């Protein structure tokens, strides 16, 4: 088993190393060029995200679609992941994480465009789409769509379920029961109280939301995501005000190390520039999910009159997730490290580094951490539950929906009491693999994206007259 675990970890490290960085970053640059720098339409996209289009086909509003996508992308990676990037790649990693978000806006736009362009309507009237439908209807490659859906559905149980509920359970245990570890015995097995209650409560609450369908999930995300984002960013701003004397030095330090050739591990490949570039880009890519093909699944459910409108709305998700939230986390960590030299980034892992930075502000810092991790993690559970649901229905039809939801809730209930790290590592690998067919679709359909983007940008209120087919799913 140890050999298997080591092999899985090695594969994960290889996949999420330079191969995935080159693939995703290359796609970000390609889509930026192909769309004519769609990032310059950011303010128009933000305006469209709060503009309803009720007369158009779709199940939820554009804003509900965006917040549901943000629910899955704004997760523990925005807090712990940035800390990990800094601990492994130095302060310069913050810049490379940020620049990845800027370029990733174009990829999120492109994948969302084809996700909406090739969406279909199911027998029950739901609007569905995503990479699997783009591959099937746009490229006539249903077999590759099946592979994508299978990988996404399996990965969801790790990255969108077990990992998140474990994060909630851990932070609650460390906060309310750090020493005694309250427990009880069931059939001779000792069960920790807080993880048990965490799993049961999460399963019940999630079940109520899930069985209401995408409209129920989107309504909860519409309320939860703005609250948690404003709370977290507001908390970060408060901490930065407390560290105001170190804010400008933090910015100059980040920029200085981002381009420094100083060796930190021997040779050019071990320079501050290369280490910061590798880990900053990797965590940025993992955080905003641009290129993975997850966000287009819910983008396809939005009420929109043409693919460009919703693709613009969806592209703002990468902006909020990485360009804003990850940057705020990075500035808090770097300024706190400069204010308190006792925080040594070379000796503290990512999770503890972020915690140490926020703990520098008494009372407020720890509260921000606890509330943010709980809300970020739980919102990810809701977002990914819908992604997995659509993938399962694509594979097995509507008849599989109830069974899938029950399995999802069972995993959610028992995951806090399990410590199976290998499952989460496998989920990371599946996440990377699901990005490959999605990126293939983005590249192969880039001509369609370019052509229709130019057409609709001239008049975003124009209706798309393309008929939406009904499928037996």
C-alpha positions as CSV (number, residue, x, y, z in Angstrom):
1,X,0.0,0.0,0.0
2,X,2.9,2.3,0.8
3,X,4.3,1.7,-2.7
4,X,0.9,2.5,-4.3
5,X,0.6,5.7,-2.2
6,X,4.1,6.8,-3.2
7,X,3.3,6.0,-6.9
8,X,0.1,8.0,-6.8
9,X,1.9,10.9,-5.1
10,X,4.6,10.8,-7.7
11,X,2.1,10.8,-10.6
12,X,0.3,13.8,-9.0
13,X,3.5,15.7,-8.6
14,X,4.4,15.1,-12.2
15,X,1.0,16.0,-13.6
16,X,0.6,19.1,-11.6
17,X,4.2,20.1,-12.4
18,X,5.5,21.6,-15.6
19,X,3.3,19.5,-18.0
20,X,0.0,20.9,-16.6
21,X,1.5,24.4,-16.2
22,X,2.6,24.5,-19.8
23,X,-0.7,23.1,-21.1
24,X,-2.9,25.4,-19.1
25,X,-0.8,28.6,-19.3
26,X,-0.2,28.0,-23.0
27,X,-4.0,27.7,-23.4
28,X,-4.5,31.0,-21.4
29,X,-2.1,32.8,-23.8
30,X,-3.7,31.2,-26.9
31,X,-7.2,32.1,-25.9
32,X,-6.2,35.6,-25.0
33,X,-4.8,36.1,-28.5
34,X,-7.7,34.2,-30.2
35,X,-10.4,36.2,-28.5
36,X,-8.6,39.5,-29.2
37,X,-7.9,40.1,-25.5
38,X,-11.3,39.5,-24.1
39,X,-10.0,40.8,-20.7
40,X,-10.5,44.3,-21.9
41,X,-14.3,43.7,-21.8
42,X,-14.1,43.0,-18.0
43,X,-16.2,45.9,-16.9
44,X,-18.9,45.1,-19.5
45,X,-18.8,41.5,-18.2
46,X,-19.3,42.6,-14.6
47,X,-22.2,44.8,-15.7
48,X,-23.8,41.9,-17.6
49,X,-23.4,39.6,-14.5
50,X,-26.0,41.6,-12.6
51,X,-28.2,42.1,-15.6
52,X,-31.1,39.7,-15.9
53,X,-32.2,38.2,-19.3
54,X,-35.5,36.6,-18.2
55,X,-37.0,36.2,-21.7
56,X,-34.2,33.9,-22.8
57,X,-33.9,30.1,-22.5
58,X,-32.3,28.9,-19.2
59,X,-33.0,27.7,-15.7
60,X,-31.2,30.4,-13.6
61,X,-30.2,34.0,-13.9
62,X,-26.7,34.9,-15.2
63,X,-25.7,36.1,-11.7
64,X,-27.0,32.8,-10.1
65,X,-24.9,30.9,-12.6
66,X,-21.8,33.0,-11.8
67,X,-22.2,32.6,-8.0
68,X,-22.7,28.8,-8.3
69,X,-19.5,28.6,-10.4
70,X,-17.7,30.9,-7.9
71,X,-19.0,28.6,-5.1
72,X,-16.9,25.8,-6.4
73,X,-13.8,27.8,-7.3
74,X,-13.5,30.1,-4.3
75,X,-12.5,27.4,-1.8
76,X,-9.8,26.5,0.6
77,X,-7.2,26.8,-2.2
78,X,-7.7,30.6,-2.1
79,X,-6.6,30.6,1.6
80,X,-4.3,27.6,2.1
81,X,-3.3,27.2,-1.6
82,X,-1.7,30.7,-1.7
83,X,0.2,29.9,1.5
84,X,1.4,26.7,-0.1
85,X,2.6,28.6,-3.2
86,X,4.5,31.1,-1.0
87,X,6.1,28.4,1.3
88,X,7.3,26.5,-1.8
89,X,8.0,29.2,-4.3
90,X,8.7,32.3,-2.2
91,X,7.0,35.7,-2.1
92,X,7.3,36.0,-5.9
93,X,4.8,33.2,-6.3
94,X,2.0,35.8,-5.5
95,X,2.7,37.7,-8.7
96,X,2.7,34.6,-10.9
97,X,-0.5,33.4,-9.3
98,X,-2.0,36.8,-10.0
99,X,-0.9,36.9,-13.7
100,X,-2.3,33.4,-14.2
101,X,-5.7,34.8,-13.1
102,X,-5.4,37.7,-15.6
103,X,-4.6,35.4,-18.5
104,X,-7.1,32.7,-17.3
105,X,-10.0,35.1,-17.9
106,X,-9.8,34.3,-21.6
107,X,-9.8,30.5,-21.1
108,X,-12.8,30.7,-18.8
109,X,-14.5,32.8,-21.4
110,X,-13.7,30.4,-24.2
111,X,-14.7,27.2,-22.4
112,X,-17.9,28.8,-21.1
113,X,-18.7,30.0,-24.7
114,X,-18.6,26.5,-26.1
115,X,-20.4,25.1,-23.1
116,X,-23.4,27.4,-23.8
117,X,-23.1,27.3,-27.6
118,X,-23.7,23.5,-27.6
119,X,-26.1,23.2,-24.7
120,X,-29.2,21.1,-25.0
121,X,-32.6,20.7,-23.2
122,X,-33.4,17.5,-21.4
123,X,-36.8,15.7,-21.3
124,X,-37.6,17.4,-18.0
125,X,-37.0,20.9,-19.5
126,X,-33.6,21.5,-17.8
127,X,-30.9,23.2,-19.8
128,X,-27.6,21.3,-19.8
129,X,-24.2,21.8,-21.4
130,X,-20.5,21.8,-20.8
131,X,-17.4,20.2,-22.3
132,X,-19.1,16.9,-22.8
133,X,-21.8,18.5,-25.0
134,X,-19.2,20.6,-26.9
135,X,-17.2,17.5,-27.6
136,X,-20.3,15.6,-28.7
137,X,-22.1,18.2,-30.7
138,X,-19.3,20.5,-31.8
139,X,-16.6,17.9,-32.6
140,X,-18.7,14.7,-33.0
141,X,-16.6,13.1,-30.4
142,X,-19.1,11.7,-27.9
143,X,-16.6,9.1,-26.7
144,X,-14.3,11.9,-25.5
145,X,-17.3,13.7,-23.9
146,X,-18.0,10.5,-21.9
147,X,-14.4,10.4,-20.7
148,X,-14.6,14.0,-19.5
149,X,-17.9,13.4,-17.7
150,X,-16.6,10.2,-16.0
151,X,-13.4,11.9,-14.8
152,X,-15.3,15.0,-13.6
153,X,-17.9,12.9,-11.7
154,X,-15.2,10.8,-10.0
155,X,-13.0,13.8,-9.1
156,X,-16.0,15.6,-7.6
157,X,-16.3,13.2,-4.8
158,X,-12.8,14.1,-3.7
159,X,-12.1,17.7,-4.5
160,X,-15.7,18.8,-4.2
161,X,-16.9,16.6,-1.3
162,X,-14.5,14.8,1.0
163,X,-11.6,17.3,0.9
164,X,-14.0,20.2,1.7
165,X,-15.9,18.6,4.5
166,X,-12.7,17.4,6.0
167,X,-11.4,21.0,6.0
168,X,-14.6,22.2,7.8
169,X,-14.3,19.3,10.3
170,X,-10.6,20.1,11.0
171,X,-11.1,23.8,11.6
172,X,-14.0,23.2,13.9
173,X,-12.1,20.6,15.9
174,X,-9.0,22.8,16.2
175,X,-11.2,25.7,17.3
176,X,-13.7,24.1,19.7
177,X,-12.0,20.9,20.8
178,X,-8.2,21.2,20.3
179,X,-7.1,19.0,23.2
180,X,-9.8,16.7,24.6
181,X,-11.0,15.3,21.3
182,X,-14.5,14.5,22.5
183,X,-15.7,11.1,21.3
184,X,-18.2,8.3,21.8
185,X,-18.3,4.6,21.1
186,X,-20.5,2.9,18.5
187,X,-20.3,-0.9,18.1
188,X,-16.9,-0.9,19.7
189,X,-15.6,1.9,17.4
190,X,-14.5,5.2,18.8
191,X,-16.1,8.1,16.9
192,X,-14.9,11.7,17.2
193,X,-17.9,13.9,18.2
194,X,-17.3,17.1,16.1
195,X,-16.4,15.2,12.8
196,X,-19.5,13.1,13.3
197,X,-21.8,16.0,13.9
198,X,-20.2,18.0,11.1
199,X,-20.8,15.2,8.6
200,X,-24.4,14.6,9.6
201,X,-25.4,18.2,9.7
202,X,-23.7,18.9,6.3
203,X,-25.4,15.9,4.7
204,X,-28.9,17.0,5.9
205,X,-28.5,20.6,4.9
206,X,-26.9,19.7,1.6
207,X,-29.6,17.1,0.9
208,X,-32.4,19.7,1.3
209,X,-30.6,22.0,-1.1
210,X,-29.6,19.3,-3.7
211,X,-33.0,17.8,-4.1
212,X,-34.3,21.2,-5.0
213,X,-32.2,21.0,-8.2
214,X,-30.1,23.7,-9.8
215,X,-32.6,26.5,-8.9
216,X,-32.3,25.6,-5.2
217,X,-28.5,25.3,-5.4
218,X,-28.1,28.6,-7.3
219,X,-30.4,30.5,-4.8
220,X,-28.2,29.4,-1.8
221,X,-25.0,30.2,-3.7
222,X,-26.5,33.6,-4.7
223,X,-26.9,34.5,-1.0
224,X,-23.7,32.7,0.3
225,X,-21.0,33.6,-2.2
226,X,-21.3,37.5,-2.0
227,X,-21.4,37.3,1.8
228,X,-18.3,35.1,2.2
229,X,-16.4,37.0,-0.4
230,X,-17.1,40.4,1.1
231,X,-16.5,39.1,4.6
232,X,-13.1,37.6,3.6
233,X,-11.9,40.5,1.4
234,X,-13.1,43.0,4.1
235,X,-11.2,41.0,6.7
236,X,-8.1,41.1,4.5
237,X,-8.4,44.8,4.0
238,X,-8.6,45.3,7.8
239,X,-5.4,43.2,8.3
240,X,-3.6,45.2,5.6
241,X,-4.6,48.4,7.2
242,X,-3.1,47.1,10.5
243,X,0.0,46.2,8.4
244,X,-0.1,49.4,6.4
245,X,3.6,50.2,7.1
246,X,4.5,46.9,5.4
247,X,2.1,47.0,2.5
248,X,4.3,48.8,0.0
249,X,7.4,46.8,1.0
250,X,5.3,43.7,0.5
251,X,4.4,44.8,-3.0
252,X,8.0,45.6,-3.9
253,X,9.2,42.3,-2.4
254,X,6.7,40.3,-4.4
255,X,7.7,42.0,-7.7
256,X,11.4,41.8,-6.8
257,X,11.4,38.0,-6.1
258,X,9.1,37.3,-9.1
259,X,11.9,38.2,-11.4
260,X,14.9,37.4,-9.3
261,X,17.6,35.1,-10.6
262,X,18.9,34.5,-7.1
263,X,19.4,30.7,-6.6
264,X,17.3,29.1,-3.9
265,X,17.8,25.5,-4.9
266,X,20.8,25.4,-7.2
267,X,21.0,26.5,-10.8
268,X,18.6,28.5,-12.9
269,X,15.8,26.0,-12.5
270,X,16.1,26.6,-8.8
271,X,16.2,30.4,-9.0
272,X,13.6,32.5,-7.2
273,X,12.1,33.4,-10.6
274,X,11.6,29.7,-11.7
275,X,10.4,28.5,-8.2
276,X,8.0,31.4,-7.9
277,X,6.8,30.9,-11.4
278,X,6.2,27.2,-11.0
279,X,4.3,27.2,-7.7
280,X,2.6,30.5,-8.2
281,X,1.2,29.5,-11.6
282,X,0.3,26.0,-10.4
283,X,-1.7,27.2,-7.4
284,X,-3.3,29.9,-9.6
285,X,-4.4,27.4,-12.2
286,X,-5.7,25.0,-9.5
287,X,-7.5,27.8,-7.7
288,X,-9.6,29.4,-10.5
289,X,-10.2,26.1,-12.5
290,X,-9.9,28.0,-15.8
291,X,-9.4,25.2,-18.3
292,X,-10.8,22.4,-16.2
293,X,-14.2,22.5,-17.8
294,X,-16.2,22.8,-14.5
295,X,-17.7,26.3,-14.7
296,X,-19.2,25.8,-18.2
297,X,-21.5,23.1,-16.8
298,X,-23.5,25.6,-14.8
299,X,-23.0,28.4,-17.3
300,X,-25.1,26.4,-19.7
301,X,-28.1,26.6,-17.3
302,X,-28.1,30.4,-17.4
303,X,-30.8,32.5,-19.0
304,X,-29.0,34.1,-21.9
305,X,-29.8,35.1,-25.4
306,X,-26.5,34.2,-26.9
307,X,-23.3,32.4,-25.8
308,X,-21.1,35.5,-25.7
309,X,-23.2,37.2,-23.0
310,X,-22.9,34.3,-20.6
311,X,-19.3,33.6,-21.4
312,X,-18.4,37.2,-20.5
313,X,-20.3,36.8,-17.2
314,X,-18.6,33.5,-16.5
315,X,-15.1,34.9,-17.2
316,X,-15.5,37.3,-14.3
317,X,-15.3,34.3,-12.0
318,X,-11.6,34.0,-12.6
319,X,-11.1,37.7,-12.0
320,X,-12.9,37.6,-8.6
321,X,-11.3,34.2,-7.6
322,X,-7.6,34.8,-8.4
323,X,-7.1,38.4,-9.4
324,X,-8.9,39.7,-6.3
325,X,-9.2,37.0,-3.6
326,X,-5.9,35.2,-4.1
327,X,-4.1,38.5,-4.4
328,X,-5.6,39.7,-1.1
329,X,-4.5,36.5,0.6
330,X,-1.0,36.9,-0.8
331,X,-0.6,40.5,0.4
332,X,-1.8,39.6,3.9
333,X,0.7,36.8,4.2
334,X,3.7,38.7,2.8
335,X,3.0,41.9,4.8
336,X,2.5,39.8,7.9
337,X,5.8,38.0,7.3
338,X,7.6,41.3,6.9
339,X,6.0,42.7,10.0
340,X,6.9,39.6,12.0
341,X,10.3,38.1,10.9
342,X,9.6,35.1,13.2
343,X,7.2,33.8,10.5
344,X,9.8,31.8,8.4
345,X,8.3,30.8,5.1
346,X,11.0,28.2,4.6
347,X,10.1,26.3,7.8
348,X,6.3,26.5,7.8
349,X,3.9,24.6,5.5
350,X,1.2,26.4,3.5
351,X,-1.7,25.9,5.8
352,X,0.2,26.9,8.9
353,X,1.8,29.8,7.1
354,X,-1.6,31.3,6.2
355,X,-2.8,30.7,9.8
356,X,0.3,32.3,11.3
357,X,-0.2,35.4,9.1
358,X,-3.9,35.8,10.0
359,X,-3.2,35.1,13.7
360,X,-1.0,38.2,13.9
361,X,-4.1,40.2,14.3
362,X,-5.7,39.2,17.7
363,X,-9.3,38.1,17.7
364,X,-10.1,39.3,14.2
365,X,-7.6,37.2,12.3
366,X,-8.5,33.8,13.6
367,X,-12.2,34.6,13.2
368,X,-11.7,35.5,9.5
369,X,-9.8,32.2,9.0
370,X,-12.5,30.0,10.7
371,X,-15.5,31.6,9.1
372,X,-13.9,31.8,5.7
373,X,-12.7,28.2,5.6
374,X,-16.1,27.0,6.6
375,X,-18.0,29.1,4.1
376,X,-15.5,28.6,1.3
377,X,-15.4,24.9,1.7
378,X,-19.2,24.4,2.0
379,X,-19.9,26.5,-1.0
380,X,-17.5,24.3,-3.0
381,X,-19.5,21.2,-1.9
382,X,-22.7,22.8,-3.4
383,X,-21.0,23.9,-6.6
384,X,-19.4,20.6,-7.3
385,X,-22.5,18.7,-6.4
386,X,-24.2,20.2,-9.4
387,X,-21.2,19.6,-11.7
388,X,-21.1,15.9,-10.7
389,X,-24.9,15.7,-11.1
390,X,-24.8,16.9,-14.7
391,X,-22.0,14.6,-15.5
392,X,-23.7,11.5,-14.0
393,X,-26.9,12.4,-15.9
394,X,-24.9,12.7,-19.1
395,X,-23.5,9.2,-18.5
396,X,-26.5,7.3,-17.2
397,X,-29.6,9.5,-17.8
398,X,-32.1,11.1,-15.5
399,X,-32.9,7.8,-13.8
400,X,-29.5,7.9,-12.1
401,X,-30.1,11.2,-10.4
402,X,-31.7,10.1,-7.1
403,X,-29.1,7.3,-6.6
404,X,-26.2,9.8,-7.3
405,X,-27.6,12.3,-4.8
406,X,-27.9,9.6,-2.1
407,X,-24.3,8.5,-2.6
408,X,-23.1,12.1,-2.6
409,X,-24.8,12.7,0.8
410,X,-23.5,9.4,2.3
411,X,-19.9,10.3,1.3
412,X,-20.4,13.8,2.8
413,X,-21.6,12.3,6.1
414,X,-18.7,9.8,6.6
415,X,-15.8,11.7,5.0
416,X,-15.1,13.8,8.2
417,X,-14.4,10.7,10.1
418,X,-12.0,9.2,7.5
419,X,-8.3,10.0,6.9
420,X,-7.7,8.6,3.4
421,X,-5.2,11.1,1.9
422,X,-4.7,8.9,-1.1
423,X,-8.3,9.5,-2.2
424,X,-7.7,13.3,-2.3
425,X,-4.4,12.8,-4.3
426,X,-6.3,10.6,-6.8
427,X,-8.9,13.4,-7.1
428,X,-6.2,15.9,-7.9
429,X,-5.0,13.6,-10.7
430,X,-8.5,13.2,-12.1
431,X,-8.9,17.0,-12.0
432,X,-5.9,17.4,-14.1
433,X,-7.0,14.7,-16.5
434,X,-10.5,16.1,-17.0
435,X,-8.9,19.3,-18.1
436,X,-7.3,17.6,-21.2
437,X,-10.4,16.9,-23.2
438,X,-11.9,20.2,-22.2
439,X,-8.8,22.1,-23.4
440,X,-8.8,20.0,-26.6
441,X,-12.4,21.3,-27.2
442,X,-11.4,24.9,-26.5
443,X,-8.5,24.7,-29.0
444,X,-10.5,22.8,-31.7
445,X,-13.5,25.1,-31.5
446,X,-11.5,28.3,-31.1
447,X,-12.5,29.3,-34.7
448,X,-16.2,29.2,-33.8
449,X,-15.4,31.2,-30.6
450,X,-13.5,33.8,-32.4
451,X,-16.1,34.3,-35.2
452,X,-19.2,34.5,-32.9
453,X,-17.4,36.6,-30.4
454,X,-16.7,39.3,-33.0
455,X,-20.3,39.0,-34.2
456,X,-22.1,39.3,-30.9
457,X,-19.8,41.9,-29.3
458,X,-21.1,44.3,-31.9
459,X,-24.6,43.8,-30.4
460,X,-24.8,41.8,-27.2
461,X,-28.6,42.1,-27.2
462,X,-29.0,40.2,-30.4
463,X,-30.8,36.9,-30.1
464,X,-29.2,33.6,-31.0
465,X,-31.6,32.0,-33.4
466,X,-29.9,28.6,-33.2
467,X,-32.5,26.0,-32.1
468,X,-31.7,24.2,-28.9
469,X,-32.3,20.4,-29.3
470,X,-34.1,18.2,-26.8
471,X,-32.2,15.1,-25.7
472,X,-33.4,11.9,-24.0
473,X,-31.3,12.4,-20.8
